[in-house]
């Protein structure tokens, strides 16, 4: 390899590394919490245990909480339905059904939007290791009052 080829090759490698760095900056997903934090936040906000959340029980409040976790995990954490299913001990089709039903029931519901925001807020606090008070969503006035 002659000197000119080495200069071109070095410039190409430097350009390639710079492009890689730029792409990494632009498309890196910044996680503010993990699904375990989301589950813990749901337990705190809804006032029930993880055993009840992971159980096969089908009362409406358990189902809606599971569906909310599926929805947030897919939209905020960008997890596949298969991955969510494995983490939640459910089949991927159950996750797909839950997300579909969640959107049908709560897409334009202001209270549910506030509840979802409150749970994400708690999950972020748990992720950062900040103390979380066990305040049920029903005891909060509005999520907006909790924002720093």
VOPAGU-2260 file (C-alpha; in pm, 1 decimal, decimal comma):
REM VOPAGU-2260
SITE   aa  ch    i         X         Y         Z
SITE  UNK   A    0       0,0       0,0       0,0
SITE  UNK   A    1     150,4     331,5     -99,9
SITE  UNK   A    2     136,6     653,6     100,3
SITE  UNK   A    3    -165,5     795,5     -88,0
SITE  UNK   A    4    -369,0     479,3     -27,3
SITE  UNK   A    5    -279,4     488,4     342,7
SITE  UNK   A    6    -396,4     850,0     372,6
SITE  UNK   A    7    -723,8     768,6     195,5
SITE  UNK   A    8    -776,0     456,8     409,3
SITE  UNK   A    9    -706,4     650,9     731,4
SITE  UNK   A   10    -944,0     930,5     627,2
SITE  UNK   A   11   -1211,7     673,9     537,8
SITE  UNK   A   12   -1176,1     498,5     875,8
SITE  UNK   A   13   -1190,6     831,1    1063,6
SITE  UNK   A   14   -1498,4     938,3     866,5
SITE  UNK   A   15   -1662,8     600,5     931,4
SITE  UNK   A   16   -1594,9     625,0    1308,5
SITE  UNK   A   17   -1732,6     980,4    1316,4
SITE  UNK   A   18   -2049,4     868,5    1134,4
SITE  UNK   A   19   -2088,4     576,1    1375,1
SITE  UNK   A   20   -2057,8     810,8    1675,3
SITE  UNK   A   21   -2310,9    1050,9    1526,3
SITE  UNK   A   22   -2560,4     772,6    1456,0
SITE  UNK   A   23   -2515,1     636,8    1807,0
SITE  UNK   A   24   -2587,3     981,9    1954,2
SITE  UNK   A   25   -2897,5    1031,8    1740,8
SITE  UNK   A   26   -3055,2     689,0    1781,2
SITE  UNK   A   27   -2956,4     576,6    2128,9
SITE  UNK   A   28   -3257,6     498,1    2344,2
SITE  UNK   A   29   -3229,2     666,2    2681,1
SITE  UNK   A   30   -3407,2     455,1    2935,9
SITE  UNK   A   31   -3551,1     635,6    3231,4
SITE  UNK   A   32   -3667,1     311,7    3396,1
SITE  UNK   A   33   -3687,8     -63,4    3345,3
SITE  UNK   A   34   -3989,8    -291,5    3342,1
SITE  UNK   A   35   -3913,9    -403,4    3700,1
SITE  UNK   A   36   -3939,5     -38,5    3807,0
SITE  UNK   A   37   -4265,6      -9,6    3614,2
SITE  UNK   A   38   -4408,7    -314,7    3791,3
SITE  UNK   A   39   -4303,0    -181,7    4132,5
SITE  UNK   A   40   -4454,0     159,5    4052,9
SITE  UNK   A   41   -4779,8      -9,0    3950,1
SITE  UNK   A   42   -4785,7    -201,8    4278,1
SITE  UNK   A   43   -4741,5     123,1    4472,7
SITE  UNK   A   44   -4993,5     325,7    4270,7
SITE  UNK   A   45   -5261,3      57,3    4259,5
SITE  UNK   A   46   -5207,2     -87,6    4606,7
SITE  UNK   A   47   -5168,9    -455,1    4528,4
SITE  UNK   A   48   -4882,4    -704,3    4530,3
SITE  UNK   A   49   -4677,3    -845,8    4245,3
SITE  UNK   A   50   -4828,5   -1188,0    4321,3
SITE  UNK   A   51   -5170,2   -1048,1    4236,3
SITE  UNK   A   52   -5031,9    -872,1    3929,0
SITE  UNK   A   53   -4867,1   -1188,7    3793,9
SITE  UNK   A   54   -5151,3   -1420,7    3893,9
SITE  UNK   A   55   -5411,1   -1562,6    3659,8
SITE  UNK   A   56   -5681,6   -1359,4    3837,8
SITE  UNK   A   57   -5899,6   -1167,3    3596,9
SITE  UNK   A   58   -6073,9    -893,2    3793,1
SITE  UNK   A   59   -6087,4    -574,0    3594,7
SITE  UNK   A   60   -5841,2    -374,5    3807,3
SITE  UNK   A   61   -5571,5    -645,1    3769,3
SITE  UNK   A   62   -5629,2    -677,3    3394,7
SITE  UNK   A   63   -5621,3    -302,6    3337,7
SITE  UNK   A   64   -5298,6    -270,6    3538,0
SITE  UNK   A   65   -5135,5    -549,2    3333,8
SITE  UNK   A   66   -5254,0    -392,5    3007,5
SITE  UNK   A   67   -5113,5     -55,6    3118,6
SITE  UNK   A   68   -4774,7    -217,0    3188,0
SITE  UNK   A   69   -4780,2    -383,6    2845,1
SITE  UNK   A   70   -4863,2     -53,1    2677,2
SITE  UNK   A   71   -4596,3     149,3    2859,2
SITE  UNK   A   72   -4336,2    -123,7    2807,0
SITE  UNK   A   73   -4404,7    -126,6    2434,0
SITE  UNK   A   74   -4423,6     250,2    2381,9
SITE  UNK   A   75   -4169,7     389,0    2632,0
SITE  UNK   A   76   -3928,3      98,2    2671,2
SITE  UNK   A   77   -3959,5     -12,6    2307,5
SITE  UNK   A   78   -3983,0    -380,9    2399,9
SITE  UNK   A   79   -4130,0    -640,4    2166,3
SITE  UNK   A   80   -4452,1    -815,8    2266,5
SITE  UNK   A   81   -4257,9   -1143,2    2292,0
SITE  UNK   A   82   -4010,5    -986,5    2532,4
SITE  UNK   A   83   -4286,8    -827,4    2739,2
SITE  UNK   A   84   -4466,2   -1161,5    2750,3
SITE  UNK   A   85   -4156,7   -1341,2    2878,4
SITE  UNK   A   86   -4101,8   -1077,9    3147,3
SITE  UNK   A   87   -4467,0   -1079,2    3253,9
SITE  UNK   A   88   -4510,6   -1459,0    3234,4
SITE  UNK   A   89   -4767,0   -1429,4    2957,1
SITE  UNK   A   90   -4796,7   -1540,9    2598,2
SITE  UNK   A   91   -4714,9   -1279,2    2333,1
SITE  UNK   A   92   -5071,8   -1297,7    2203,7
SITE  UNK   A   93   -5200,6   -1206,4    2551,2
SITE  UNK   A   94   -4975,1    -901,3    2544,9
SITE  UNK   A   95   -5099,5    -803,3    2197,7
SITE  UNK   A   96   -5461,6    -844,8    2310,3
SITE  UNK   A   97   -5394,8    -642,2    2626,3
SITE  UNK   A   98   -5240,9    -352,6    2434,2
SITE  UNK   A   99   -5527,8    -356,8    2184,1
SITE  UNK   A  100   -5793,2    -355,0    2458,6
SITE  UNK   A  101   -5605,3     -89,1    2654,2
SITE  UNK   A  102   -5607,3     142,4    2352,4
SITE  UNK   A  103   -5975,5      69,6    2281,0
SITE  UNK   A  104   -6078,2     151,0    2637,2
SITE  UNK   A  105   -5838,7     426,8    2740,2
SITE  UNK   A  106   -5696,4     600,3    2434,7
SITE  UNK   A  107   -5871,7     932,6    2505,3
SITE  UNK   A  108   -5937,4     890,6    2878,3
SITE  UNK   A  109   -5787,8    1183,3    3073,5
SITE  UNK   A  110   -5790,7    1002,7    3407,9
SITE  UNK   A  111   -5609,4     703,5    3261,3
SITE  UNK   A  112   -5355,6     934,2    3096,8
SITE  UNK   A  113   -5292,0    1091,7    3437,3
SITE  UNK   A  114   -5267,1     747,0    3600,3
SITE  UNK   A  115   -5018,7     633,7    3333,2
SITE  UNK   A  116   -4816,0     952,6    3386,2
SITE  UNK   A  117   -4813,1     900,9    3762,8
SITE  UNK   A  118   -4690,7     541,9    3724,0
SITE  UNK   A  119   -4414,2     650,7    3483,9
SITE  UNK   A  120   -4320,5     925,1    3731,8
SITE  UNK   A  121   -4294,0     667,9    4013,6
SITE  UNK   A  122   -4097,4     425,4    3791,8
SITE  UNK   A  123   -3844,1     698,2    3711,3
SITE  UNK   A  124   -3803,8     777,3    4082,3
SITE  UNK   A  125   -3753,4     407,6    4161,4
SITE  UNK   A  126   -3496,2     379,1    3882,1
SITE  UNK   A  127   -3300,5     678,0    4018,1
SITE  UNK   A  128   -3308,9     527,0    4367,3
SITE  UNK   A  129   -3509,8     811,4    4515,7
SITE  UNK   A  130   -3744,5     740,3    4806,5
SITE  UNK   A  131   -4100,2     672,7    4696,0
SITE  UNK   A  132   -4393,5     732,5    4925,5
SITE  UNK   A  133   -4664,1     472,4    4908,1
SITE  UNK   A  134   -4931,4     703,9    4777,5
SITE  UNK   A  135   -5212,2     539,0    4584,8
SITE  UNK   A  136   -5318,0     709,8    4265,3
SITE  UNK   A  137   -5669,7     751,6    4406,1
SITE  UNK   A  138   -5520,2     956,1    4693,9
SITE  UNK   A  139   -5344,8    1202,5    4462,4
SITE  UNK   A  140   -5527,3    1510,4    4345,0
SITE  UNK   A  141   -5364,5    1529,5    4003,1
SITE  UNK   A  142   -5043,3    1409,9    3849,5
SITE  UNK   A  143   -4957,7    1768,4    3753,1
SITE  UNK   A  144   -4922,6    1860,0    4122,5
SITE  UNK   A  145   -4651,0    1594,7    4162,7
SITE  UNK   A  146   -4427,2    1727,3    3885,6
SITE  UNK   A  147   -4112,2    1898,9    4013,9
